Amino acid sequence: MGKPTEVSDKIIQALADYLKRDATLIHSTDHLREDLGLDSMAVIEMLYRIEEVFNLQIPDEDLVDLTTVGQVIAYVQGRVAPSATSAKKIPAKRSIKVKKA
């Protein structure tokens, strides 16, 4: 599930299934409301399905920024793929000098 194409494919397929459309007709530039015709409730339902598929929780404050298919894909990719900045850094071994008394 870590590959970006897998994430986008799953999201586009989920949208296609929900809308009963061919997945090839859904593009990352499509606006969820204007282009795909989803109303507010349908957007929330779709995002809930995406939460289930990817086992994540989308905070309410993030919902307002998810208006296009591409934004949803980028958001989910950022949440499911480990990023270099959030990876734990392993500290270098330190040598401890002991003074002889």
C-alpha positions in Angstrom: 0.0 0.0 0.0 3.0 2.3 0.3 3.4 3.0 -3.4 1.8 6.3 -4.6 0.2 4.6 -7.6 -1.5 2.1 -5.4 -2.9 4.9 -3.2 -4.2 6.9 -6.2 -5.6 3.8 -7.9 -7.5 2.8 -4.8 -8.9 6.3 -4.3 -10.0 6.7 -7.9 -11.5 3.2 -7.9 -13.4 4.0 -4.8 -14.8 7.1 -6.4 -15.6 5.3 -9.6 -17.5 2.6 -7.6 -19.4 5.2 -5.6 -20.3 7.2 -8.7 -20.9 4.2 -10.8 -18.5 5.5 -13.5 -15.5 4.3 -15.4 -12.4 4.9 -13.3 -10.5 6.2 -16.4 -12.9 9.1 -16.5 -11.8 10.4 -13.1 -8.7 12.6 -13.0 -6.7 14.1 -10.2 -7.7 17.6 -11.3 -11.4 16.8 -10.9 -13.1 18.8 -8.2 -15.2 16.6 -5.9 -18.3 18.9 -6.0 -18.2 20.8 -9.3 -16.7 18.1 -11.6 -17.9 14.9 -10.0 -21.2 16.2 -8.6 -20.7 15.1 -5.0 -22.7 17.1 -2.4 -21.4 17.7 1.1 -22.8 14.5 2.5 -21.4 12.4 -0.4 -18.0 14.0 0.1 -18.1 13.0 3.8 -19.2 9.5 2.9 -16.4 9.1 0.4 -13.8 10.3 2.9 -15.2 7.9 5.5 -14.7 5.1 3.0 -11.2 6.2 2.3 -10.5 6.3 6.1 -11.6 2.7 6.3 -9.6 1.5 3.2 -6.4 3.1 4.4 -7.0 2.6 8.2 -6.5 6.3 9.0 -8.6 9.1 10.5 -9.0 12.4 8.8 -9.5 15.2 11.3 -12.5 17.5 10.6 -10.2 20.5 10.2 -8.4 18.8 7.3 -11.7 18.1 5.4 -12.0 21.7 4.1 -8.7 21.4 2.2 -9.7 18.2 0.4 -11.7 19.6 -2.6 -10.1 17.8 -5.6 -9.2 14.2 -6.3 -5.5 15.1 -6.4 -5.7 16.8 -3.0 -7.3 13.7 -1.5 -4.6 11.5 -3.1 -1.8 13.7 -1.9 -3.2 13.8 1.6 -3.6 10.1 1.9 -0.2 9.4 0.4 1.3 11.8 3.0 -0.5 9.9 5.8 0.2 6.3 4.8 3.8 6.7 3.4 6.5 7.2 5.9 8.3 10.5 5.3 11.9 11.2 5.8 11.1 14.0 8.2 8.9 11.9 10.5 11.2 8.9 10.5 13.1 8.4 13.8 16.7 9.2 13.6 19.0 6.7 15.2 21.6 8.6 17.3 25.2 8.0 16.5 27.2 6.0 19.0 29.0 8.2 21.5 32.3 7.3 22.9 32.5 8.0 26.6 35.9 9.1 27.9 36.5 8.1 31.4 39.1 10.1 33.4 41.5 8.1 35.4 41.8 9.3 39.0 
